[in-house]
Amino acid sequence: MKKANAKLNKSTKPRYISKAERAKLDAEAALVAETTDVVSDTIADAETESDAK
């Protein structure tokens, strides 16, 4: 009976994320942030050049 109830009730704990997986996610997030910064800098430079004309 106890095992049957345990299967019905899902845990409220968050899923475990290993140290290696956290490092991988942090690296991907840093890459995305870096790419976003480069793109926004390029757009800002293009707007500045078009305003100067």
N, CA, C and O atoms as CSV, one atom per row, in Angstrom:
chain,resi,resn,atom,element,x,y,z
A,1,MET,N,N,0.824,-1.192,0.000
A,1,MET,CA,C,0.000,0.000,0.000
A,1,MET,C,C,0.872,1.261,0.000
A,1,MET,O,O,0.615,2.208,-0.742
A,2,LYS,N,N,1.904,1.252,0.844
A,2,LYS,CA,C,2.790,2.407,0.952
A,2,LYS,C,C,3.530,2.659,-0.369
A,2,LYS,O,O,3.684,3.812,-0.770
A,3,LYS,N,N,3.986,1.608,-1.045
A,3,LYS,CA,C,4.683,1.740,-2.319
A,3,LYS,C,C,3.750,2.249,-3.412
A,3,LYS,O,O,4.165,3.025,-4.272
A,4,ALA,N,N,2.512,1.821,-3.383
A,4,ALA,CA,C,1.543,2.267,-4.382
A,4,ALA,C,C,1.276,3.764,-4.222
A,4,ALA,O,O,1.181,4.477,-5.221
A,5,ASN,N,N,1.154,4.245,-3.003
A,5,ASN,CA,C,0.941,5.668,-2.759
A,5,ASN,C,C,2.175,6.480,-3.152
A,5,ASN,O,O,2.051,7.597,-3.656
A,6,ALA,N,N,3.330,5.937,-2.928
A,6,ALA,CA,C,4.566,6.629,-3.272
A,6,ALA,C,C,4.670,6.832,-4.782
A,6,ALA,O,O,5.165,7.864,-5.236
A,7,LYS,N,N,4.212,5.865,-5.551
A,7,LYS,CA,C,4.253,5.992,-7.004
A,7,LYS,C,C,3.267,7.041,-7.506
A,7,LYS,O,O,3.521,7.693,-8.519
A,8,LEU,N,N,2.158,7.207,-6.816
A,8,LEU,CA,C,1.148,8.170,-7.240
A,8,LEU,C,C,1.556,9.610,-6.936
A,8,LEU,O,O,1.237,10.517,-7.704
A,9,ASN,N,N,2.252,9.825,-5.834
A,9,ASN,CA,C,2.646,11.171,-5.424
A,9,ASN,C,C,4.039,11.491,-5.955
A,9,ASN,O,O,5.023,10.864,-5.562
A,10,LYS,N,N,4.109,12.454,-6.835
A,10,LYS,CA,C,5.398,12.850,-7.396
A,10,LYS,C,C,6.147,13.713,-6.387
A,10,LYS,O,O,5.533,14.417,-5.585
A,11,SER,N,N,7.441,13.657,-6.431
A,11,SER,CA,C,8.292,14.426,-5.532
A,11,SER,C,C,8.241,15.905,-5.884
A,11,SER,O,O,8.095,16.264,-7.052
A,12,THR,N,N,8.361,16.763,-4.878
A,12,THR,CA,C,8.380,18.203,-5.112
A,12,THR,C,C,9.809,18.731,-5.199
A,12,THR,O,O,10.031,19.919,-5.429
A,13,LYS,N,N,10.782,17.823,-5.009
A,13,LYS,CA,C,12.178,18.228,-5.094
A,13,LYS,C,C,12.541,18.531,-6.541
A,13,LYS,O,O,12.048,17.872,-7.456
A,14,PRO,N,N,13.413,19.539,-6.756
A,14,PRO,CA,C,13.872,19.802,-8.120
A,14,PRO,C,C,14.788,18.676,-8.597
A,14,PRO,O,O,15.407,17.982,-7.791
A,15,ARG,N,N,14.863,18.507,-9.895
A,15,ARG,CA,C,15.688,17.459,-10.483
A,15,ARG,C,C,17.157,17.728,-10.188
A,15,ARG,O,O,17.599,18.875,-10.240
A,16,TYR,N,N,17.918,16.681,-9.878
A,16,TYR,CA,C,19.341,16.816,-9.596
A,16,TYR,C,C,20.094,17.144,-10.876
A,16,TYR,O,O,19.880,16.518,-11.913
A,17,ILE,N,N,20.976,18.130,-10.792
A,17,ILE,CA,C,21.819,18.501,-11.917
A,17,ILE,C,C,23.261,18.314,-11.478
A,17,ILE,O,O,23.710,18.931,-10.513
A,18,SER,N,N,23.975,17.472,-12.181
A,18,SER,CA,C,25.353,17.154,-11.810
A,18,SER,C,C,26.256,18.374,-11.993
A,18,SER,O,O,25.913,19.326,-12.693
A,19,LYS,N,N,27.415,18.314,-11.344
A,19,LYS,CA,C,28.380,19.404,-11.422
A,19,LYS,C,C,28.830,19.631,-12.865
A,19,LYS,O,O,28.970,20.774,-13.300
A,20,ALA,N,N,29.052,18.557,-13.596
A,20,ALA,CA,C,29.477,18.670,-14.992
A,20,ALA,C,C,28.385,19.306,-15.847
A,20,ALA,O,O,28.666,20.125,-16.722
A,21,GLU,N,N,27.143,18.922,-15.586
A,21,GLU,CA,C,26.031,19.493,-16.352
A,21,GLU,C,C,25.848,20.974,-16.025
A,21,GLU,O,O,25.546,21.771,-16.913
A,22,ARG,N,N,26.029,21.349,-14.754
A,22,ARG,CA,C,25.936,22.767,-14.373
A,22,ARG,C,C,27.029,23.567,-15.070
A,22,ARG,O,O,26.776,24.676,-15.542
A,23,ALA,N,N,28.232,23.023,-15.141
A,23,ALA,CA,C,29.336,23.708,-15.815
A,23,ALA,C,C,29.029,23.884,-17.301
A,23,ALA,O,O,29.305,24.933,-17.883
A,24,LYS,N,N,28.458,22.852,-17.901
A,24,LYS,CA,C,28.109,22.916,-19.322
A,24,LYS,C,C,27.038,23.988,-19.556
A,24,LYS,O,O,27.137,24.761,-20.509
A,25,LEU,N,N,26.027,24.037,-18.701
A,25,LEU,CA,C,24.967,25.034,-18.834
A,25,LEU,C,C,25.510,26.445,-18.627
A,25,LEU,O,O,25.102,27.375,-19.323
A,26,ASP,N,N,26.435,26.609,-17.668
A,26,ASP,CA,C,27.040,27.921,-17.441
A,26,ASP,C,C,27.854,28.364,-18.652
A,26,ASP,O,O,27.824,29.534,-19.033
A,27,ALA,N,N,28.581,27.425,-19.255
A,27,ALA,CA,C,29.379,27.745,-20.439
A,27,ALA,C,C,28.485,28.157,-21.599
A,27,ALA,O,O,28.798,29.106,-22.318
A,28,GLU,N,N,27.377,27.454,-21.784
A,28,GLU,CA,C,26.437,27.804,-22.860
A,28,GLU,C,C,25.818,29.175,-22.604
A,28,GLU,O,O,25.659,29.967,-23.532
A,29,ALA,N,N,25.469,29.456,-21.357
A,29,ALA,CA,C,24.878,30.742,-21.010
A,29,ALA,C,C,25.879,31.871,-21.243
A,29,ALA,O,O,25.507,32.940,-21.728
A,30,ALA,N,N,27.136,31.642,-20.902
A,30,ALA,CA,C,28.172,32.647,-21.120
A,30,ALA,C,C,28.369,32.889,-22.611
A,30,ALA,O,O,28.562,34.027,-23.038
A,31,LEU,N,N,28.321,31.829,-23.398
A,31,LEU,CA,C,28.479,31.963,-24.842
A,31,LEU,C,C,27.331,32.769,-25.437
A,31,LEU,O,O,27.545,33.630,-26.290
A,32,VAL,N,N,26.129,32.491,-24.989
A,32,VAL,CA,C,24.957,33.226,-25.485
A,32,VAL,C,C,25.048,34.689,-25.076
A,32,VAL,O,O,24.753,35.574,-25.878
A,33,ALA,N,N,25.450,34.950,-23.841
A,33,ALA,CA,C,25.580,36.328,-23.367
A,33,ALA,C,C,26.655,37.064,-24.160
A,33,ALA,O,O,26.483,38.230,-24.515
A,34,GLU,N,N,27.764,36.379,-24.435
A,34,GLU,CA,C,28.845,36.997,-25.202
A,34,GLU,C,C,28.382,37.297,-26.620
A,34,GLU,O,O,28.672,38.367,-27.156
A,35,THR,N,N,27.675,36.371,-27.221
A,35,THR,CA,C,27.169,36.564,-28.575
A,35,THR,C,C,26.180,37.726,-28.611
A,35,THR,O,O,26.201,38.534,-29.539
A,36,THR,N,N,25.323,37.807,-27.611
A,36,THR,CA,C,24.345,38.895,-27.533
A,36,THR,C,C,25.053,40.232,-27.391
A,36,THR,O,O,24.652,41.212,-28.018
A,37,ASP,N,N,26.109,40.287,-26.568
A,37,ASP,CA,C,26.859,41.525,-26.390
A,37,ASP,C,C,27.506,41.964,-27.691
A,37,ASP,O,O,27.486,43.149,-28.025
A,38,VAL,N,N,28.080,41.025,-28.429
A,38,VAL,CA,C,28.742,41.345,-29.693
A,38,VAL,C,C,27.722,41.855,-30.697
A,38,VAL,O,O,27.977,42.836,-31.396
A,39,VAL,N,N,26.580,41.206,-30.775
A,39,VAL,CA,C,25.535,41.620,-31.719
A,39,VAL,C,C,25.014,43.005,-31.352
A,39,VAL,O,O,24.836,43.846,-32.233
A,40,SER,N,N,24.767,43.258,-30.071
A,40,SER,CA,C,24.241,44.563,-29.659
A,40,SER,C,C,25.279,45.652,-29.894
A,40,SER,O,O,24.918,46.771,-30.257
A,41,ASP,N,N,26.574,45.347,-29.692
A,41,ASP,CA,C,27.626,46.320,-29.976
A,41,ASP,C,C,27.681,46.634,-31.464
A,41,ASP,O,O,27.853,47.791,-31.849
A,42,THR,N,N,27.537,45.615,-32.300
A,42,THR,CA,C,27.559,45.802,-33.745
A,42,THR,C,C,26.382,46.650,-34.195
A,42,THR,O,O,26.534,47.524,-35.048
A,43,ILE,N,N,25.223,46.402,-33.632
A,43,ILE,CA,C,24.030,47.183,-33.977
A,43,ILE,C,C,24.208,48.631,-33.536
A,43,ILE,O,O,23.869,49.554,-34.277
A,44,ALA,N,N,24.740,48.831,-32.331
A,44,ALA,CA,C,24.958,50.182,-31.828
A,44,ALA,C,C,25.956,50.921,-32.710
A,44,ALA,O,O,25.768,52.103,-32.999
A,45,ASP,N,N,27.016,50.238,-33.142
A,45,ASP,CA,C,27.995,50.859,-34.037
A,45,ASP,C,C,27.355,51.233,-35.370
A,45,ASP,O,O,27.631,52.306,-35.905
A,46,ALA,N,N,26.515,50.375,-35.904
A,46,ALA,CA,C,25.857,50.643,-37.187
A,46,ALA,C,C,24.908,51.829,-37.049
A,46,ALA,O,O,24.812,52.647,-37.964
A,47,GLU,N,N,24.222,51.935,-35.946
A,47,GLU,CA,C,23.309,53.065,-35.737
A,47,GLU,C,C,24.091,54.364,-35.599
A,47,GLU,O,O,23.662,55.406,-36.095
A,48,THR,N,N,25.223,54.305,-34.934
A,48,THR,CA,C,26.053,55.499,-34.758
A,48,THR,C,C,26.580,55.969,-36.108
A,48,THR,O,O,26.597,57.170,-36.377
A,49,GLU,N,N,27.008,55.047,-36.956
A,49,GLU,CA,C,27.502,55.405,-38.280
A,49,GLU,C,C,26.396,55.992,-39.148
A,49,GLU,O,O,26.631,56.945,-39.891
A,50,SER,N,N,25.185,55.427,-39.059
A,50,SER,CA,C,24.091,55.943,-39.877
A,50,SER,C,C,23.635,57.315,-39.385
A,50,SER,O,O,23.182,58.134,-40.185
A,51,ASP,N,N,23.747,57.575,-38.093
A,51,ASP,CA,C,23.398,58.887,-37.548
A,51,ASP,C,C,24.420,59.952,-37.963
A,51,ASP,O,O,24.074,61.122,-38.126
A,52,ALA,N,N,25.667,59.540,-38.130
A,52,ALA,CA,C,26.735,60.466,-38.504
A,52,ALA,C,C,26.619,60.914,-39.961
A,52,ALA,O,O,27.129,61.973,-40.327
A,53,LYS,N,N,25.958,60.122,-40.783
A,53,LYS,CA,C,25.849,60.430,-42.215
A,53,LYS,C,C,24.873,61.479,-42.450
A,53,LYS,O,O,24.650,61.868,-43.596
